[in-house]
């Protein structure tokens, strides 16, 4: 196992604000694919978007920074993050 394998993580981010119906999931998918991450972005019933990304820790941190960076579609009020071990099961990055 290489040292890169040791840095593979799962980031779950719950994004609150005006993030549904504004292209936010598409934008997140595009950024994640540019970073080489796999996962999904999906709308939740309470108006938030849940983003799950797996890959290199540094790349996941870059995605988290983009989610908080003010350049997203809509308006992000808050991003709550959780880190864990990768679980796999993703093929690319999808809008769910």
C-alpha positions in Angstrom: 0.0 0.0 0.0 1.4 3.4 -1.0 1.4 6.4 1.2 -1.3 7.9 -1.2 -3.7 5.1 -0.1 -3.2 6.1 3.5 -4.5 9.6 2.7 -7.7 8.5 1.0 -10.7 9.8 3.0 -14.5 10.4 2.9 -15.7 13.9 3.3 -19.4 14.4 4.0 -20.5 18.1 3.9 -23.9 19.4 4.6 -24.4 22.8 2.8 -27.1 25.1 4.0 -28.4 28.3 2.3 -30.0 28.9 -1.1 -28.4 25.8 -2.7 -31.3 23.9 -4.3 -32.6 24.8 -7.8 -29.6 27.1 -8.6 -27.2 24.7 -10.3 -25.3 24.0 -7.0 -25.2 20.2 -7.4 -24.0 20.5 -11.0 -21.3 23.0 -10.0 -20.2 20.8 -7.1 -20.0 17.8 -9.4 -17.9 19.7 -11.9 -15.4 20.9 -9.2 -15.2 17.4 -7.7 -14.5 15.8 -11.1 -11.8 18.4 -11.8 -10.2 17.4 -8.5 -10.4 13.7 -9.4 -12.9 12.8 -6.6 -15.8 10.4 -6.6 -19.0 10.7 -4.7 -22.4 12.5 -5.0 -24.3 15.7 -4.3 -27.9 15.4 -3.4 -30.8 17.6 -2.2 -32.2 16.9 1.2 -35.8 17.4 2.2 -34.8 20.3 4.6 -33.3 22.4 1.9 -29.7 21.5 2.4 -27.4 19.7 -0.1 -25.4 16.7 1.1 -22.0 16.3 -0.6 -20.1 13.0 -0.2 -16.7 13.0 -1.7 -14.0 10.3 -1.6 -10.4 10.6 -2.6 -7.1 12.2 -1.5 -7.4 14.2 1.7 -5.8 17.3 0.2 -8.2 17.2 -2.8 -11.2 16.8 -0.5 -10.0 19.7 1.6 -9.8 21.8 -1.6 -13.4 20.8 -2.5 -14.5 21.9 1.0 -12.7 25.2 0.5 -14.6 25.7 -2.8 -17.9 24.9 -1.1 -17.1 27.7 1.5 -15.4 30.0 -1.0 -18.2 32.3 -2.1 -18.0 31.4 -5.8 -20.8 28.8 -5.7 -24.2 29.2 -7.4 -26.8 30.4 -5.0 -25.8 31.4 -1.6 -24.0 29.3 1.0 -24.8 30.1 4.6 -23.0 27.3 6.4 -21.1 24.1 5.6 -20.9 21.4 8.3 -18.2 18.8 7.6 -17.6 15.2 8.8 -14.5 13.2 7.9 -14.2 9.4 7.8 -12.8 6.4 6.1 -13.7 5.8 2.5 -16.5 3.3 1.9 -16.3 3.0 -1.8 -19.2 2.2 -4.1 -19.0 5.3 -6.2 -18.5 5.4 -9.9 -17.5 8.9 -10.8 -19.3 11.9 -9.2 -23.1 12.2 -9.6 -26.0 14.5 -8.9 -28.3 12.3 -7.0 
